[in-house]
Amino acid sequence: MSDLNILKQKLENAKRVAVLGIGSELRGDDIAGLLAAQQIEKTITEQTTLPEVRVFIGETAPENLTGEIKKFQPTHLIIIDAAELNKEPGHIEIMEPGTIGGTSFCTHSLPLKIIIGYLLESFKFQAIIIGIQPKTLTFGAQPTKEVVAAAKRIAKTITKLLK
């Protein structure tokens, strides 16, 4: 099954969707999750046909937003982050929360598995983790065209599926 079909299936009964963009603006392609989340936020403010969606910009400390996410009580939580997937730059992969233990996410210190587990103690939701393969994480580097394009592509796909 393609990633698009997997994502479509996971979002099928979405009522309240939280999107958590993670990354650093200072480390090249680590900005991938932030770019995607910002594009989704821009699109949802322009379109009123989407179900209830709220975007959270987690930067390098997504755990700081767990209280706000708990208040929102989403049925679905989409987490977008740069991740070492051992693929070509800009590769997008949808990962199961139970399989992310071996995946290297780029800058945040608290593992996503712990954040998701903490939230699941408070309410039930479906977690969807989307990783984007970076090309460079050099401090001060600009994001590469491959990763910028991937962030735009996943943002467009998510907003299209939520209509």
Number of C-alpha atoms within 10 A of each C-alpha: 5 9 13 15 10 14 18 16 12 14 20 11 11 19 14 17 24 20 27 26 27 29 28 23 19 15 18 21 33 33 30 31 32 25 27 28 29 20 18 25 19 12 16 20 11 10 10 10 9 18 14 15 21 19 20 20 19 24 21 20 15 21 20 12 14 17 10 10 20 14 10 15 17 23 17 21 24 22 23 29 35 31 26 19 18 11 14 13 19 23 20 24 19 18 16 11 15 8 9 16 11 9 14 14 23 21 20 17 11 13 16 19 13 11 15 18 11 14 17 14 8 11 12 12 17 17 19 20 20 21 26 31 26 30 21 16 19 13 13 10 14 16 22 17 13 17 28 19 15 22 30 18 15 22 22 15 15 20 18 12 16 19 11
